[in-house]
Amino acid sequence: MLKRFVKRLLSCLLLAACSQNVHIDRHTSCRPPISPDYTEVTLPPNMAPPCFSLPDSCHASRLRAIYRAGDEETTVTTRNGQIAISPSKWKRLVDAASTITVRLQAQRGDKWEEYAPFHLYIAKEKIDPYIAYRLIEPGYETWNEMGIYQRCLENYEETAILTNKMTGYGCMNCHSFCRQDPEKMLFHMRAELPGTYIINGKSVEKLDTKAGEKVQSLVYPSWHPSGNFVAFSVNNTRQAFHMNDKNRIEVYDLSSDVVVYDVNKHEVVTDSLIFSDKAFETFPTFSPDGKTLYFCSAQAKEIPKDFKSVKYSLCSISFDPEARRFGHQVDTLYSSEQATVQITGAEHKSASFPRVSPDGKQLVFTLSEYGNFSIWHKDADLYRIDLDSGVMHRMDEVNSDDVESYHSWSSNSRWLVFSSRRIDGLYTRPYLVHIDENGKTGKPFVLPQEDPDFYSRFMFSYNIPEFVKGKVEAEVHTIADTARKPGNRIRMGE
């Protein structure tokens, strides 16, 4: 009993000593080189707190982080180089003011140094509580385990939606949600138990996607806002490897077209303007009102001989969901062939991954030197088009010297999640950024983890981060049982 009392007393004395102010021997004008970098970022009010550390090169034996928001102040002291504020303390700070000032102090020997303070800005708009993504080892030809996972942004909980352990260890990809609805999603499985799987509440439907000679496999999806249609690309994809190039791998299409699948009638409809041997069409995405279909299109070339000359333009065509008809002309928002682009350096590039904000005001897409599989192109950057004015902007606030590619909007159009390889050039990580109603873009930040050093040890890439408005409660056993049965055949409609 006495030993236990002494231990408790020593612990209390230590905590009290840590919470007292220390004498600062040196102030520096530099902000702390924390990792991940959360300095001067704008955060959602409902997100789990960002945890960070100082790199080993800083040689600090103790750290103190003093958080202040309005009249609320709290101090976190640690000896392991990591600052992890508790969720309860974080919530009190968030509720107290829209700006949180952080002062970081480091002890080296018997001296204390204080860095220049940095700020965390709390946005008015919340973020969707979940994101879904595929986790996969970044191998080029072989892989073993993969799965589609979801992460609650309001805490650090990650759960599997579905892994390939239950489906013969085949490939699964291209998960997509209808208006961020956790009860309405789809994904593909390849190799083992192939097909397209549509989840609607507790029901699961497997599609055999071969509809004639020209439609063998559905690929990149986009739900119509009604939930009655899904636009797909139909791609004949190959990959190759560079022996001496900054881009390690090349993925290209021998052919590609765009179709729209009628969920209720099990029919595929298309049009010669988006399904042609003279062009490669891919990456369809519907507008929020469902009346416009955006896609990327390039002049057909001899592949793989001319793969570097394939450059995609960003296009659109009208769509009438009642008649299942397309418009009579294709409009071009960004031309890869014309030099009349408002931004120097954006001429003659190749477009991919168009995504329209749910409020219909902005479209974000990727530009790279050539091709459409920009996730392997180090020059790939994000661009934004104001759909009212047609003015195009390079998103300098979010781009880095490495790959920025796939991206997804939150349901309130105020947050964007995108994949980037800026940390090490090898693994894709999910980054989040705030975009206000005027298009002003904040500083991006990597998805917070409970362990500040998580990304230095985690050897999987995050593919296709998508916002979800709630937790996906997929019936895993129902999916597995459905996968072992024949799929419903789709057919070509008129």
C-alpha positions in Angstrom: 0.0 0.0 0.0 2.8 2.4 0.9 4.7 1.7 -2.3 1.5 2.3 -4.3 0.9 5.6 -2.4 4.4 6.8 -3.1 4.1 6.0 -6.8 0.9 8.0 -7.0 2.4 10.9 -5.1 5.4 10.9 -7.4 3.2 10.8 -10.5 1.1 13.7 -9.2 4.2 15.8 -8.4 5.7 15.0 -11.9 2.4 16.1 -13.6 2.3 19.2 -11.5 5.9 20.1 -12.4 5.2 19.5 -16.1 2.1 21.7 -16.0 4.0 24.7 -14.5 5.6 27.3 -16.7 9.3 26.8 -17.5 12.0 29.3 -18.0 12.6 29.8 -21.7 16.3 30.3 -22.4 15.9 31.0 -26.1 13.1 32.1 -28.5 13.4 31.3 -32.2 11.6 33.1 -35.0 11.1 29.8 -36.9 8.0 27.7 -36.6 8.6 24.2 -35.4 9.4 21.6 -38.1 6.6 19.3 -36.9 5.6 16.1 -38.7 3.0 15.9 -40.1 2.9 19.6 -40.9 -0.2 21.0 -39.4 1.0 24.6 -39.0 -1.4 27.2 -40.3 -4.0 24.7 -41.6 -7.8 25.1 -41.6 -9.5 22.1 -39.9 -13.1 20.9 -39.7 -14.8 21.5 -36.3 -15.8 17.8 -36.1 -12.4 16.2 -36.9 -10.3 14.2 -34.4 -7.3 16.3 -33.2 -4.1 16.4 -35.3 -1.2 14.7 -33.5 2.4 15.5 -34.4 6.0 15.0 -33.5 9.4 16.7 -33.8 11.9 14.8 -36.0 14.7 13.0 -34.2 17.2 15.5 -35.6 15.8 18.1 -33.2 17.1 16.1 -30.2 14.6 17.3 -27.7 14.3 15.4 -24.3 11.0 16.9 -23.5 8.3 18.8 -25.4 5.5 21.1 -24.2 2.7 22.2 -26.4 0.6 25.1 -25.1 -2.8 25.4 -26.9 -4.9 28.5 -26.4 -8.3 29.3 -27.9 -10.1 32.4 -26.5 -10.1 31.9 -22.7 -9.4 28.2 -23.0 -5.8 26.9 -22.5 -4.3 23.5 -22.1 -0.8 22.1 -22.0 0.5 18.8 -23.3 3.9 17.6 -22.1 5.7 14.6 -23.3 9.1 12.9 -23.2 8.7 10.8 -26.4 8.8 13.6 -28.9 5.1 13.2 -29.8 2.3 15.6 -29.1 -1.1 14.0 -28.9 -3.8 16.1 -27.3 -6.8 14.3 -25.9 -10.1 14.5 -27.8 -11.9 16.0 -24.8 -9.4 18.8 -24.4 -9.4 19.4 -28.2 -13.2 19.7 -28.2 -13.1 22.4 -25.5 -10.6 24.4 -27.6 -12.6 24.0 -30.8 -15.7 25.2 -29.0 -13.9 28.1 -27.4 -12.8 30.0 -30.6 -12.2 29.7 -34.3 -8.4 30.2 -34.0 -6.2 28.0 -31.8 -2.7 29.3 -31.1 0.0 26.6 -30.4 3.3 27.4 -28.7 5.8 24.5 -28.8 8.7 24.4 -26.3 11.6 21.9 -26.5 14.0 21.0 -23.8 17.6 20.2 -24.8 19.9 19.4 -21.9 18.9 21.9 -19.2 17.8 24.6 -21.6 14.4 25.3 -23.0 13.7 26.8 -26.4 10.4 28.1 -27.7 9.5 28.1 -31.4 7.5 30.8 -33.0 3.8 30.1 -32.5 1.6 28.6 -35.2 -2.2 28.6 -35.6 -4.9 26.1 -36.3 -8.0 27.6 -37.9 -11.4 26.0 -37.3 -13.8 26.3 -40.2 -17.5 26.8 -39.8 -18.4 24.0 -42.1 -18.2 20.4 -40.9 -16.7 17.6 -42.9 -18.5 14.3 -43.8 -17.8 11.9 -40.9 -16.2 9.1 -43.0 -13.9 8.6 -45.9 -13.6 5.2 -47.7 -10.5 4.0 -49.6 -8.7 1.0 -50.8 -5.5 -0.1 -49.0 -3.0 -1.9 -51.2 0.7 -2.6 -51.2 2.3 -0.4 -53.9 3.5 -3.4 -55.9 3.5 -3.2 -59.7 2.5 -6.7 -60.7 1.9 -8.8 -57.6 -0.1 -8.2 -54.4 -1.7 -10.4 -51.8 -4.1 -8.8 -49.4 -6.2 -5.7 -50.2 -9.4 -4.3 -49.0 -11.8 -1.4 -49.0 -11.7 0.4 -45.7 -13.4 3.3 -44.0 -12.0 5.7 -41.5 -14.1 7.8 -39.1 -12.8 11.4 -39.3 -14.3 12.3 -35.9 -12.1 9.8 -34.2 -9.2 7.5 -35.4 -11.3 4.3 -35.9 -10.7 2.4 -39.1 -12.8 -0.6 -40.1 -12.9 -2.8 -43.1 -15.9 -2.6 -45.5 -14.7 -5.6 -47.4 -11.4 -7.4 -47.8 -10.4 -10.0 -50.4 -9.8 -12.7 -47.8 -13.4 -13.7 -48.1 -13.5 -13.6 -51.9 -10.5 -15.7 -53.0 -7.9 -13.0 -52.7 -8.9 -11.4 -56.0 -8.6 -7.8 -56.9 -11.3 -5.3 -55.8 -11.3 -1.7 -57.0 -13.2 1.4 -58.1 -15.6 1.7 -55.1 -18.1 4.5 -55.6 -21.0 6.0 -53.6 -24.2 7.7 -54.8 -24.1 11.2 -53.3 -21.9 10.0 -50.4 -24.7 7.6 -49.3 -23.2 4.8 -47.2 -26.1 2.5 -48.2 -25.7 2.9 -51.9 -22.3 2.0 -53.3 -20.6 -0.2 -55.9 -17.2 -1.8 -56.6 -15.6 -4.2 -59.0 -13.9 -7.5 -58.4 -11.4 -8.9 -60.9 -9.8 -12.3 -61.5 -11.5 -14.3 -58.8 -15.3 -14.0 -58.7 -15.3 -11.2 -61.3 -18.2 -8.7 -61.6 -19.6 -5.4 -60.6 -21.3 -5.4 -57.2 -24.0 -2.9 -56.4 -25.0 -2.5 -52.7 -28.4 -0.9 -51.9 -29.1 -1.1 -48.2 -28.9 -4.7 -47.2 -29.3 -6.1 -50.8 -26.3 -6.9 -52.9 -26.5 -7.4 -56.7 -23.7 -8.9 -58.8 -23.5 -7.9 -62.5 -22.1 -9.9 -65.3 -20.9 -6.8 -67.3 -20.4 -8.4 -70.7 -22.9 -6.9 -73.1 -21.8 -7.8 -76.6 -18.4 -7.7 -78.0 -17.7 -4.0 -77.3 -18.7 -4.0 -73.6 -16.7 -6.6 -71.8 -15.9 -4.9 -68.5 -17.1 -1.8 -66.8 -14.4 0.3 -65.2 -14.4 3.9 -63.8 -17.9 4.7 -62.4 -20.0 7.7 -61.6 -23.5 7.5 -60.0 -26.3 9.6 -61.4 -27.7 11.7 -58.5 -31.0 9.9 -58.9 -29.4 6.6 -58.2 -31.0 5.1 -61.3 -28.0 5.3 -63.5 -24.3 4.8 -63.3 -21.9 6.1 -66.0 -18.9 3.8 -66.7 -15.9 3.8 -68.9 -15.2 0.7 -70.9 -11.4 0.2 -71.0 -9.0 -2.2 -72.6 -6.1 -1.5 -70.3 -2.5 -2.5 -70.3 0.6 -1.6 -68.3 4.3 -1.4 -69.0 7.4 -0.5 -67.1 10.1 2.1 -67.7 13.8 1.1 -67.4 15.0 4.6 -66.9 12.3 7.2 -66.2 11.0 9.1 -63.2 7.6 7.5 -63.8 8.2 3.9 -62.8 5.1 2.4 -64.5 2.9 3.3 -67.5 -0.8 2.4 -67.7 -2.6 3.0 -71.0 -5.7 2.0 -72.8 -5.8 0.2 -76.2 -9.3 1.5 -76.4 -11.9 3.1 -74.2 -15.5 4.4 -74.4 -18.2 5.7 -72.1 -21.6 4.1 -71.4 -24.5 4.7 -69.0 -25.9 1.7 -67.1 -29.7 1.8 -66.2 -29.8 0.2 -62.7 -33.5 -0.7 -62.9 -33.6 -2.1 -66.5 -30.2 -3.7 -66.5 -29.4 -2.0 -69.8 -26.4 -0.1 -71.1 -27.0 3.0 -73.3 -24.5 5.1 -75.1 -24.0 7.3 -78.1 -21.5 7.6 -81.0 -20.3 10.9 -79.5 -18.9 9.1 -76.5 -18.4 5.6 -78.0 -16.2 5.8 -81.0 -13.2 4.0 -82.5 -11.7 7.4 -83.4 -11.3 8.5 -79.8 -10.4 7.3 -76.4 -13.2 8.3 -73.9 -12.9 7.7 -70.2 -13.5 9.0 -66.6 -17.2 9.9 -66.8 -18.7 11.9 -64.0 -22.3 13.3 -63.7 -23.1 16.9 -62.7 -25.1 17.2 -59.4 -28.3 17.9 -61.3 -27.8 14.8 -63.5 -28.2 16.7 -66.8 -24.6 16.9 -67.8 -22.0 14.1 -68.2 -18.4 15.2 -68.1 -15.6 12.9 -69.4 -12.1 12.9 -70.9 -11.4 12.3 -74.5 -8.3 11.9 -76.7 -7.7 11.2 -80.3 -7.1 7.5 -80.8 -3.5 6.6 -81.4 -1.4 3.5 -82.1 -0.7 2.0 -78.7 1.8 1.4 -77.2 3.9 3.0 -80.0 2.4 6.5 -79.5 1.5 6.4 -75.8 3.3 9.7 -75.0 1.3 11.5 -77.7 -2.1 10.6 -76.2 -3.5 13.7 -74.5 -7.0 13.9 -73.1 -9.3 17.0 -73.3 -12.0 17.6 -70.7 -15.4 17.5 -72.3 -19.1 17.4 -71.5 -22.3 16.3 -73.1 -25.9 16.8 -72.0 -28.0 13.8 -70.7 -31.7 13.4 -70.4 -32.4 10.8 -67.8 -36.1 10.5 -68.6 -35.4 9.6 -72.3 -32.0 8.1 -71.6 -30.7 10.3 -74.5 -27.5 12.3 -74.9 -27.1 15.7 -76.5 -26.1 16.3 -80.1 -22.8 18.0 -79.4 -19.8 17.7 -77.2 -18.5 20.8 -75.4 -14.8 21.2 -74.5 -13.9 22.8 -71.1 -10.1 22.2 -71.5 -8.5 21.4 -74.8 -5.2 19.5 -74.9 -4.7 20.6 -78.5 -5.2 24.3 -78.3 -2.6 26.7 -76.8 -5.3 29.2 -75.7 -5.2 28.3 -72.0 -5.3 31.1 -69.4 -2.5 29.5 -67.3 1.1 29.4 -68.5 2.4 25.8 -68.3 -1.0 24.2 -68.6 -0.9 24.1 -72.4 -1.0 20.8 -74.3 -1.4 18.6 -71.2 -3.7 15.7 -70.5 -6.8 15.7 -68.4 -8.1 13.1 -66.0 -10.3 12.5 -63.0 -12.9 15.3 -63.4 -15.0 15.8 -60.2 -17.8 18.4 -59.8 -18.6 19.9 -56.4 -22.1 19.0 -55.1 -23.2 22.6 -55.3 -22.4 22.6 -59.1 -20.0 25.6 -58.9 -16.6 24.1 -59.3 -14.9 21.2 -61.1 -11.5 19.9 -60.1 -9.4 17.7 -62.4 -5.9 16.5 -62.9 -3.4 17.6 -65.6 -0.2 15.7 -66.5 2.1 15.6 -69.5 0.3 12.7 -71.3 -2.0 9.7 -70.8 -4.8 9.3 -68.3 -3.4 7.2 -65.5 -1.9 10.2 -63.7 -1.4 8.5 -60.3 2.0 7.3 -61.6 3.0 10.6 -63.2 5.1 12.8 -60.9 4.2 16.0 -62.8 0.4 15.5 -62.1 -1.2 18.5 -60.5 -4.8 19.5 -59.6 -6.6 22.3 -61.4 -10.0 23.9 -60.8 -12.6 25.4 -63.2 -15.2 27.9 -62.1 -18.2 26.4 -63.9 -20.1 29.8 -64.0 -17.3 31.8 -65.5 -15.3 29.0 -67.2 -12.1 30.4 -65.6 -9.5 27.8 -64.8 -7.1 28.0 -61.9 -4.0 25.9 -61.1 -4.4 24.8 -57.4 -0.9 26.0 -56.3 -2.0 25.8 -52.6 -2.4 22.0 -52.8 0.1 20.9 -55.4 3.6 19.6 -54.6 6.7 18.4 -56.5 5.2 14.9 -56.6 2.0 13.3 -57.6 -1.4 14.8 -56.9 -4.1 12.8 -58.6 -7.4 11.3 -57.4 -9.8 13.6 -55.5 -13.3 13.7 -54.1 -15.7 16.5 -52.8 -17.5 16.5 -49.4 -21.3 16.7 -49.6 -21.3 20.4 -48.6 -18.6 21.3 -51.2 -16.3 22.8 -48.6 -13.8 20.1 -48.3 -11.7 18.2 -50.8 -9.8 15.0 -50.2 -7.0 14.0 -52.7 -4.2 11.5 -53.0 -0.6 12.7 -53.0 2.8 11.1 -52.9 4.6 14.1 -51.5 5.9 12.4 -48.4 8.2 9.9 -50.0 7.3 9.6 -53.7 6.2 6.0 -53.2 3.0 5.7 -51.2 -0.2 7.6 -51.8 -1.6 9.3 -48.7 -5.0 11.1 -48.3 -4.8 14.9 -47.9 -7.6 17.2 -46.9 -8.1 20.8 -47.7 -10.7 23.5 -47.1 -12.2 25.5 -50.0 -14.5 28.3 -49.0 -17.6 29.6 -50.9 -15.4 32.0 -52.8 -13.0 29.4 -54.0 -10.2 30.4 -51.6 -8.2 27.3 -50.8 -6.5 26.6 -47.5 -3.3 24.7 -46.8 -3.7 20.9 -47.3 -2.9 18.5 -44.4 -2.5 14.7 -44.3 -5.3 12.7 -42.7 -4.6 12.8 -38.9 -3.6 9.6 -37.1 -3.5 8.9 -33.4 0.2 8.0 -33.8 2.0 11.0 -35.2 4.7 8.7 -36.8 2.1 6.4 -38.4 2.9 7.3 -42.0 6.6 6.5 -41.6 5.8 2.9 -40.8 2.6 2.2 -42.7 3.5 0.3 -45.9 0.2 0.5 -47.8 -1.1 3.1 -50.3 -4.5 4.8 -50.0 -6.4 4.5 -53.3 -9.5 6.4 -54.3 -10.4 8.3 -51.1 -14.1 9.1 -51.1 -16.2 11.0 -48.6 -19.1 9.1 -47.0 -21.9 10.7 -44.9 -22.1 7.8 -42.5 -20.6 4.4 -41.7 -20.9 1.7 -44.3 -22.6 -1.3 -42.7 -22.1 -3.7 -45.6 -23.3 -7.3 -45.1 -20.0 -8.9 -45.7 -21.3 -12.5 -45.7 -24.1 -11.5 -48.1 -21.4 -10.0 -50.5 -19.3 -13.1 -50.2 -22.3 -15.4 -50.9 -23.4 -13.3 -53.8 -19.9 -13.3 -55.2 -20.1 -17.1 -55.6 -23.3 -17.0 -57.7 -23.7 -16.1 -61.3 -24.2 -12.4 -61.9 -27.2 -10.7 -63.6 -26.5 -10.2 -67.3 -26.7 -6.7 -68.7 -27.7 -5.9 -72.2 -27.4 -3.1 -74.7 -30.3 -0.8 -74.7 -31.7 1.4 -77.5 
